[in-house]
């Protein structure tokens, strides 16, 4: 098994003050032709929260929890942290790793699924950062997707159960579990795939991304109450042009549909996310919650795994898979995702925008 010199937590990044907001959003959307008006509209979500995204603080808490889990499991690797879109930027972290003499690094990404934006783009970011630092940069290996790992499913099941208990007593029994994930263009979703050898790629309109989300939702639902709660998979945070098809339905539209259908309550479970960052807080705690309130529909939101001890132990277990050959852990029917990812997994070329 390979010997590693360091562990890298790799995340999305977020602003930590009002002055960071627009530069951060420009980093996120660079090269995609997103209109300035759209950036300004999204910026208001951050300004409403003081210009600070929760994600960096959550990464610090997760890194501390991972340190505790490593110590308990006898994993002796120094911890580093880099982001795709805001400080500490990945390229700066790779340079620090090189300065510290690291030659081979194991990276954990705060995204559990197979898709371009959840997996391949991080691999591309790693390649770009390594190339920018040059020959002295370490090799960086990405840990596999973990959408069906017990350490991802179990914290979600516990938080979904806790959210159900906050609903009015007479609404709890028939409450609908509404699992949400970041929408992506249908072309990107169809391109997702990192099926293990011998495992057929799920034949779904959303590719492996949608299939993995559906499997995670099923696994969580089965571990909530008596496993009989009805569930739906919906999407949030769409940001593309109106004419481009993205995965649907939208969570707020679905809440309206459920209210019309007489569902007594909704529990939103942000299954597509690792932590309660800005998109979760704004799209669910603000927009979806306000939609439900306007319809008189009781609404609760389950917490993402964040820095929970079980989630941090999962990271240690995934590290031991790569360093000791420990048996990969997974629940359900899809099996563990391969490690490393296949060379051609989740490739996607964004369509050119009309002139």
Buried (B, 14 or more C-beta within 10 A) or exposed (E): EEEBBBBBBBBBBBBBEEEBBBEBBEBBBEEEEBEEEBBEEBBEBBEEBEBBBBBBBBBEBBBEBBBBBBEEBEBEBBEBBBBBBBBBBBBBBBBBBBEEEBBBBBBBBBBBBBBBBBBBBBBEBBEEBBEEBEEEBBBBBBBBBBBBBBBBBBBBBBBBBBBBEBBEEEBBEEBBBBBBBBBBBBBBBBBBBBBBEEBEEBEBEBBBBBBBBBBBBBBBBBBBBEEEBEBBBBBBBBBBEEEEEBBEBBBBEBBBEBBEEEBBBBBBBBBBBBBBBBBBBBBBBEBBBEBBEEBEBBBBBBBBBBBBBBBBBBBBBBBBBBBEEEEBBBBBEBBBBBBEBEEEBBEBEEEEEEE
